[in-house]
Amino acid sequence: MTEKSSWARRGMMVAPHALAAQAGLAVLREGGNALEAMVAAAASISVVYPHMNGIGGDSFWLIHAPGQEVVTIDACGRAAGNASATFYRERNLQKIPTRGPLAANTVAGTVSGWALAMDYAQQQWGGRLPVSRLLEDAIHYAEHGIVVTQSQAACTAAKLAELVNVPGFSDRFLVDGQSPAFGSILKQARIAATLRSLVKNGLDDFYKGELARSIAADLAAVGSPLTLADLASHAAELRAPVMLQHSLGTLYNMAPPTQGTISLMILGILDRLGLGEVVADSADHVHLAVEATKQAFMVRDRHITDPAYMHVDPQQLLAGAALATQAAAIDRSHALPWGAHSKRGDTIWMGAIDSAGRAVSMIQSIYHEFGSGIVLKNSGINWQNRGCSFSLDEPALNFLQPRRKPFHTLNPALARLNDGRVVVYGTMGGDGQPQTQSAVFTRYAVFGQGMQQAISAPRWLLGRTWGQSSDTLKLESRFDPTLIAELKQRGHDVEVLQAFDETMGHAGGIARHTDGTLEAGFDPRSDGAAVGY
């Protein structure tokens, strides 16, 4: 098991695919800043890990610079102007499909996130690298081929039956009608051409130029409600984060429509329960984290949605009195019965810290594996299905309305600790995201484990994530049998998974110590790397 952290002094990059990490590191070595490195990594991973993310999805960014306020980039696409409950009911649907053209009902915001990140880097950090350099590696991998990972091969095979007849899917992701084999070469010529057009015409071409017109025409041809007007009206936004005042420092995450507030809530509850007084990775540690998750998820399902439709200030949900009430509701000896509807999801998280101590925590997603499954004929873009999280039931919290933002499981994390360390961390995986964040942060910051150990150690997950349909408490088999027995005795419905199970997501983290030393870890459950110089 990998437990030794990676160390560096000048710059560090972590990603769930090694080539994306190397793409970002190359930019750092050339004098680029953390945001420029992240754009290069984001473009590369959209090509080399295409079942997990792509330019047809959304992204969220947390940005730190020494002496400055943390800011975020919200690159979340809104529902189509034509998307409504009536639209779906007229097509005899009682819920939004998870696959196919009618699942592709929200604008893809990822490319706008790249553009805003580059603008911010240039204006605030003196960034100088052109988009041609930052997309260079991604274009090469798309043109010359990627080596298909075990993750992609297994995922394609597992989802083939539900995706094979979705427009365009087979042409991009299958080889001779079959799932590509692990280790085989897969070329993506249309994506290469699309990325080249973004270099030539600018990233805004995705929303208002020739590429936008091509995208809109192809979406219309397959029956998506999205239009050129929807693309043209989209813009990524600079926004303030939500913050938690923790005993160890200030923790940051994305504001709604993401569940970033919930990730912070879990850590706030655990802080008030005195987690540091229990033994790390013990039954008490896992039990308290799971019970804190249940309390936070109940708040999520009552309140978290597009902020324009919320009736509470998300920051108030992190106030001391609110967290104390939730902590008091937890029984240290017995599990709260659980059967709540879970949120699944599929995505990638990446982190970067440059030589000036500037740090970026970023997440990029198409929601379910391969998103909606549709691949646009001319551009080769695989479109997300984030909008299937909307409800057609009017009293529902996330009721579908035109131009409304969908609820997002995505939430990159960042912490400024009282001792001067800065930490970026995160993961993929629906309900697993806030839970794995709690595991990584508590192991690293509360219990003093190394970053790699905190990520590699066996993990838990309550509920569903990508590829899972049960609401059990899932534990990796590397947990001690006595711990598993103790959790069962406390009333947890335990399911034991493989030793290193991809269900637990692909986590990562980087810490900048007070002397400038960088410590990083990547997830051995992924195809990733933590690299520095």
N, C-alpha and C positions, 0 to 999 in steps of 0.2 A: 504494500500500500504506500502511495506517495504521501509523505508527511513533512518533507523538508521544503520550506518556503524558498522562493527565488528572491535573490537580492541584487540591487543595483544602486547606483548613486546619481545617475544623470537623467534617466527616463525609464518608464515602465509601461507595458501594455499587457492586458490580459483579455483573452477571448475564448469562446468555446470551440473555435477552429484555429489551428496553429497558423495557417496562412493569413488569416485576418489579423492575428496578433503580430505577425512578421510585417504585414503591410503597414500597420500603425507604427511599429518600431522604426521602420525604414524612414518614415517621415520625421519622427523625433530625431533620428541620427542626422538628418539633413538640416536640422535647425527649426523644423516645424514645431508648432505648439500642440498642446493636448487636444484642442478642438480639431485642428487640421489632421492630426493623427487619427482621431476618431472617425472623421469623414472617410478617410482612406480605408480604415478597417471596416466601417459600415458598408461601403460600396463592395469591398471584397467579400465580406461574409454573405451579402445578398446573393452572390454568385456561387460561392463554395459550400454553402449550407442552405440550399434553396428550399428544402422542406420546412425549415424553421422560420424563414423571414424572406423579405424581398422588397423591391421598390414599389410593389403594389400594396404595401401595408402602412402602418403608422410608427412613430417613434417619439420618445420622451427623453429629455436630457437634464441632468443636474450639473451645474457649472460652478466651480470654486476657484477663486484666486486669492492669494494672501492679502489680508487687509481689506477685502471687499465683501459685500453681501453676496450670499449664494443666490443664483438666479436659475431659472429653468426654461427649457424650450418645450412648448406643447405643440407637437406636430401631429395632432389628432384630426382626422377628417370627419366632417359632419355627414349626416344622412342626406340623401338626395332630396332635392326640392319636390320631387314626385313621390317620395317614399312616405307612405301613410298606412294606417290600419286599413283604410278603405281600399287602397291600392291592392293589398294582399287579399282582402276578403272578396274583392271582385274577381280574383283568380282562385276562389274556393279554397283559400288557405286559412287555417286557424292559428298558425304560427309561422314565423319566418324560417325558410329552409336553411340548413347549415351548409349545403353545397349547391353549386350551380349559379346561373345568372341572377336569380332573385335573392341569393345570399350576398351578392356584390352590390350593396346598396349604400355604402359610405365612400367618400373620397379617400384616396390614399395620400397620407400626409408625409411619408418618409422623406421624399426628395426635398420638400419644403423645409424639413428639419435640417437637412444637409446645408441648404442655402442659407438659412438663418444662422447656423453655427459658423459658417464661413464668414458671413457679414460681421458677426460679433467678434470673431477672431481677428479680423482685419481692423475693425474700429477700436476695439478695446485692448488687444494684445499685440498689435502690429503684425498680424499674419500676412504672409507674402506669397504663399504657394498657390498656384492656379489650380482650377478644377481639373485641368488636363493631367496634372501630376497626381492629384488625389484619387482620380478614377483609373489611373494607369494600370495598376495591378488587377483590378476587377475586370477591365476590358481584356487583358491578357488571358486571365483564367477562363473567361467566357468564350473567347475565340479559340484558344488552344486546348481547352478541355480541363475538367476537374477530375480528380480521382474520387469516385463515389465512396463515401464513408459507409461503415456498417450501419450507422444510424439512419442515413438516407435510404439505403437498400432495404433495411427492415421496415422502415416507415412506409415506403412506397408499396412494398408487398402487402403490408397489413391493411392499407387503405385503398388498395387497387379496385376492389369490387365497387366501392362507393364513388370512385373518381374516374374510372376508365371511360365513362360515357359523358363526362362533363366537357363542354366545348374547349378544345385546345389542349387539354391536359396530356393526352397521349403523345402529341407531337413534341412537347417539350420534355416530358419527364420519363417517357418509356423508350425502350430500344427494341425495335421489331415487335412492338406490342407487349413486351415483357418488362417487368421491373429490372432496372439496371443492376448488375451484380456488384457486390462489394469488391472494390479494387479496379473496376472497369473505368473507362474514360467516357465522360459525358460532355459534349460540346453544346454551347448555347449561343449560336450565331446571332439570333434575333436580339437577345439581350445585349450582346456586344455592340450591335448596331445602334440599339437604343441608347446605351451609355455613350457611344461616340456622338450621337446627336445632341445629348445633353452637354457634352464638352464643346461642341461646335456652336450651339445656339444658346447655351446658358441653361441653368437648372430650372428657370421659370418656364422654359419651353414645355415642361411637363403639364403645366396648368393653363398656359395662355398662348402657346405657339403651335407650330406644325405638329409636334408630337401630341399636344393636347387634342388637336382635331382628330388625329389618328386614333387616339385612345377613346375619345367620345364615340366615334363612328363604330369602332369594334365593340364597345360596350352595348351600344344600341342594337347592333346586328345580332347579338346573342340574347337580348331581352332584358338587360339590366336597366333599372330606373335612372341610373346616373346619366347626366348630360354634360355638354361642354360648359354650360352656365354654372353647374356645380363645381367643376374644376376651376373655372376662372374666379369664382368667389372665395376660393380657399386661400388661407394664409396661416403659416405657423406663427406662434405668439411667444414673446418673452413674458414670463409670469413669475410671481413670487412662489417660493416653496411653502409647504407646511413644515412646522418645526416642533420638536419635542425637547423640552428641557429635562434631560436625563441626569442622574447623579454623576455620570462620567463625562458629560459634555452636552453639546447641542447636536441633535440628530435631524437630518433633513430628508424630505421625500417630495414626490409630486403631489400637487393638489388634485381634487376631483376634476375630470371624471375618472381618474385612476383611484386604485385602492391604496395609494401611498399613505393616506391618513391611518388606514387600518394597520399597515406594517408598523408605523410608529406607535399606534395604540397598544399593540401586543408588547412591545418593548417597554412602554410606559407602565403597563400593568405589572409586568415582571419586575420592574424596578421597585415598585411600591410593595411587592410581595417579598422583597429582600432576597432576590434570586441568588446573589453572591454568597449567601450563607449556606446554601445547599452544596452538595458535591456535584462537580461538573459531570455531565453525561450519565447521571444517575436516574433512577425512576422518578425521583422528585423533580429533577430538572425537566425531563420530558413531560411529566404530568402537568406541571405548572405551565409550561409553554403551550401545551395542547389546550388546557382549560382557558388560558388567556386568549388563545385563538378563537375559541368558541364565543367568548364574550365580545371580542372585536368583530367577528363575522356577523353577529346579530345586529350590531350597530351598522355595519356595512349594508346589510340587506334592508335596513330601515331608512337609511339616509343618503348613501353615496350614489350620485348620478351626475349628469351634466350640471355644473354649478349654477347655471341659469335657472334650473328647476329645483334647486335645493332650498330647504326652509331652515337650515341651520348653518352656522359658520363652521367649516371643517376644523378651523383652528381651535374652536371652543370644545370640540370633542376630545382635544388633547390637554385640556385644562386639568389641573391637579385634582380638583373635586370630582370631576367626571371619572378620571382614572381610579381614584380611591374607591368610588362606589363600585366600579367593575371588579377591582381587586377583592373587595369585601364579599363579592358574590361567589368567589371561588372556594370550593371545598378541597382542602389539601389531601384528603383521603379518598374521595369518591369522584368519579367522572360524571359530568353532566350528560344526560342522555342526548344523543346527537343524531339527527336525520335530516339536517337542513340541506336545501338544494345547493350544490357546489358549483364553482366556476372553473371550467377547464380552460386551457389555453396553451399556446405554443409560441416560442419567441427566442430571442437571444439577448444576453446582457454582456456588455463590455465595459472595461474601465481603462483610463489612461491618466498618468501623471507625468508632467514634463520637468525639465531642469529648473524651471522657475517656481516649482511647487504648485502650478495650476493643475487642477484635477477635473476630470469629466467622468460621470457615471451615466451610461446610456443604454437604452433598451429599444429594440426594433422588432416588429412583429407583423405577422399576417393572421394572427389568432389561431384557428385550428391548423393541424398539419396541412400544408399546401393551401391554406385559406379556403376560399370558395371553390377552389379547384379550376376555375376558368382561367385560361391563358389566352390573351388577346392575340388575334391572328397576325397583325403586322408588327407589333412591338415585342411580342413574347412575354409580356408582363403577366405574372400570376397575381390575380386580385384577391385581396383579403375578404374575410367574411365576418369582420368585427361587428357588423350591424345585425347579425343573427342573435346578438345578446339583447336586442330590443324586444319588448313585449307588445302584442297586439291587444292586450287587455287594458282598457283605459285607466282603471284604478292603479295599475302597476307603477312602481317607482320609475322604471325605465321604459315607459310607454313610448312607442315610436311616433315621432312627429317630424315633419320636414325640417331639415337643417339642424337637427338636434345632435349633440355629441353622444356617442355610445359610451356605456360604462366600460372601463378598461381595467383588466387585472394588472396591467403593466405598471411597474413602479421602481425606478432605479433609486438607490439609496446612497447617502453621503453623511459622514459624521465629522464634526470638529470636536475632538476630545479635550478635556480640561488640561491634560498634560502636554498639549501642543500637537499631538498626532492628528493627521487628516486621513480619513479612511473612505474609500469608495468600494461599494460591494453591491451584489445583486444576483439575480438568477432568472431563469425562465420557469414557466409552469403553473399558470392559473392560480388555484388555491395554494399551491406550494410556494409561491413567491414570498408572501409575508412570513410564512413559517420557516422557510430556509433562511431568510434574512435574520429571523430571530435566532436560529441556530448558529449562523456564522458570527453575528455580532456578539451574542452572549459568550460563545466559546472564545472569541478573540479578545474582546474588550473587558468582559466581566470576569472570565476565568483565566485569562492570560495565556491562552494557547497560541501557537504560531499560526499565521494565516493559512498555510497549506493544511496543517492539522485540522483547523476549524472547518475547512471545506471538505477534506477527505473523510473525516470521521462519519460513522453511520448516522443516517438521518431518519427523521420521522415525517409523516405527512397525513393530516386529517382531511378526508374528503377526496375529491377528484382532481386530477390534473390531466394532461394530455395522455390519451391512450387508456384511461381508466374510467370505470363507470360506477364504482362503489364508493360509499361514504365512510368506509372503515378507517381506523387508525393504522396506517401502513408503516411498518418498520423494516429497515434493512436487516438481513439475517446476521450481520456482524454484531448486533447488540447482544449482550450477555443474556443467556436464557433465563437467568433469575430476574433480570430487569423486565423481560417480556412477561414473565409469569406475574410479577408484581403489578404491572399495568393492567393485565387481565383481571387481577384480583380487585383492583380499584374500579372496575366496571368498564374499561375501554374495550371496544370491539376490535381486536387486533388482527391484522393480516400481515404475515411475514413475506417479504419480497426477497429478491436476489441480494447478494452481498453488496454489489455496486449497481444499483438499479436506476436506469435512465428516467424512470417515473419520478424520481426525486429531483429532476431538473439538472441544469448545468449552471452551477454557481461560480463565482469568482470574486476576488477582492485584492485591493492594493492599499497599503498603509504607508504614509510618509512620516517617518519618525522625526523628532525635533532636530536631529543633526543632519537632516536631508537624505538619510538612507531610506531606500524604498524596499518594502517587503511585499511579495505578492504570492498568490496561490491560484491555481486553476482547478477545474473539476475533473477528476479522473473518470467520471461518468460520461464525459464529453470527448471531443477530438481536439481539445484546446491546448493552450500553452500560456505560460506567464513568462514574458521575455523582457529583458532590460539591457541597458548598457551603462 
